[in-house]
Amino acid sequence: MKKLILLVLILPFVFSCQKKEKSETDLLKDLVESRKKLVTFDIGENPKNFSAKTLSGTTFNLKDHLGKTIVIFGYNEDYLQASEYYDMVKEIQNVYDKTKGKAEFIGILDDLVDDEKALHQKMKAANLPFDQIDNSRNPNKSKQVLLSMGCLPARYVIDKTGKVVIAVCGGHGEENLIPIIDSLAQK
């Protein structure tokens, strides 16, 4: 009798766990759908259009900037503060100051973040000279857009036709960006 009672108590848990698992086919379908939404920044390619809300409350839509040179800075929370080896905010400010008016700029924070309020305070305190997209995620919030940036920090330059012409991964890339932005402004 005790075995029967134990079986009756355990059986619902066994079936409820089985219902939650997805089949391999469903997981593969989810993967294919995610891949369709993935925005990549491969050199020579045109990234898929994406839109996301910025910290200022506006919506950045990539297609709205076609016909203009676009500079995208991708980073995670750690880069908002200078380290002993790298100061991303200083680099961004330098590139922006030397190419202002020659390109449109957007920053994208792509990270896993626990405290969104503290993150926004850090983003505002960094005082970057152009709008930022918070593309962070946490257990209660999904990313706004599924991006494949390779590594962070990352810098991408997209020409007026919408093609990625430079992709720089890691810190200290400003010396490459400035002449390219200057040359694209002359075209």
Solvent accessible surface area in square Angstrom, and as a share of the most:
residue,aa,sasa,rsa
1,M,172,0.77
2,K,173,0.73
3,K,172,0.73
4,L,106,0.53
5,I,91,0.46
6,L,101,0.50
7,L,100,0.50
8,V,91,0.53
9,L,109,0.54
10,I,81,0.41
11,L,75,0.37
12,P,81,0.51
13,F,143,0.60
14,V,65,0.37
15,F,108,0.45
16,S,47,0.30
17,C,77,0.46
18,Q,109,0.48
19,K,167,0.71
20,K,167,0.71
21,E,134,0.60
22,K,112,0.47
23,S,59,0.38
24,E,148,0.67
25,T,82,0.48
26,D,61,0.32
27,L,99,0.49
28,L,108,0.54
29,K,122,0.52
30,D,64,0.33
31,L,118,0.59
32,V,72,0.41
33,E,85,0.38
34,S,49,0.31
35,R,146,0.53
36,K,125,0.53
37,K,137,0.58
38,L,30,0.15
39,V,3,0.02
40,T,37,0.21
41,F,9,0.04
42,D,80,0.42
43,I,110,0.56
44,G,37,0.35
45,E,100,0.45
46,N,86,0.44
47,P,16,0.10
48,K,95,0.40
49,N,75,0.39
50,F,8,0.03
51,S,52,0.33
52,A,5,0.04
53,K,122,0.52
54,T,7,0.04
55,L,46,0.23
56,S,78,0.51
57,G,43,0.42
58,T,82,0.48
59,T,92,0.54
60,F,14,0.06
61,N,28,0.15
62,L,8,0.04
63,K,117,0.50
64,D,89,0.46
65,H,35,0.16
66,L,97,0.48
67,G,48,0.46
68,K,89,0.38
69,T,2,0.01
70,I,1,0.01
71,V,0,0.00
72,I,0,0.00
73,F,1,0.01
74,G,0,0.00
75,Y,0,0.00
76,N,33,0.17
77,E,39,0.17
78,D,115,0.60
79,Y,63,0.24
80,L,11,0.06
81,Q,120,0.53
82,A,66,0.51
83,S,69,0.45
84,E,152,0.68
85,Y,172,0.65
86,Y,23,0.09
87,D,48,0.25
88,M,3,0.01
89,V,29,0.17
90,K,143,0.61
91,E,5,0.02
92,I,0,0.00
93,Q,62,0.28
94,N,42,0.22
95,V,0,0.00
96,Y,36,0.14
97,D,85,0.44
98,K,117,0.50
99,T,0,0.00
100,K,132,0.56
101,G,79,0.76
102,K,85,0.36
103,A,16,0.12
104,E,55,0.25
105,F,21,0.09
106,I,3,0.02
107,G,0,0.00
108,I,0,0.00
109,L,0,0.00
110,D,19,0.10
111,D,34,0.18
112,L,100,0.50
113,V,6,0.03
114,D,133,0.69
115,D,79,0.41
116,E,61,0.27
117,K,152,0.64
118,A,34,0.27
119,L,0,0.00
120,H,50,0.22
121,Q,111,0.49
122,K,70,0.30
123,M,4,0.02
124,K,136,0.58
125,A,85,0.66
126,A,16,0.12
127,N,118,0.60
128,L,21,0.10
129,P,44,0.28
130,F,26,0.11
131,D,44,0.23
132,Q,9,0.04
133,I,0,0.00
134,D,8,0.04
135,N,0,0.00
136,S,2,0.01
137,R,109,0.40
138,N,27,0.14
139,P,125,0.79
140,N,146,0.75
141,K,53,0.22
142,S,90,0.58
143,K,55,0.23
144,Q,74,0.33
145,V,18,0.10
146,L,70,0.35
147,L,13,0.07
148,S,44,0.29
149,M,17,0.07
150,G,82,0.79
151,C,45,0.27
152,L,44,0.22
153,P,3,0.02
154,A,2,0.01
155,R,1,0.00
156,Y,10,0.04
157,V,0,0.00
158,I,1,0.01
159,D,23,0.12
160,K,74,0.32
161,T,99,0.58
162,G,4,0.04
163,K,81,0.35
164,V,0,0.00
165,V,51,0.29
166,I,20,0.10
167,A,39,0.31
168,V,23,0.13
169,C,79,0.47
170,G,22,0.22
171,G,32,0.30
172,H,113,0.50
173,G,1,0.01
174,E,42,0.19
175,E,107,0.48
176,N,72,0.37
177,L,0,0.00
178,I,28,0.14
179,P,75,0.47
180,I,53,0.27
181,I,0,0.00
182,D,39,0.20
183,S,51,0.33
184,L,15,0.08
185,A,39,0.30
186,Q,154,0.69
187,K,169,0.72
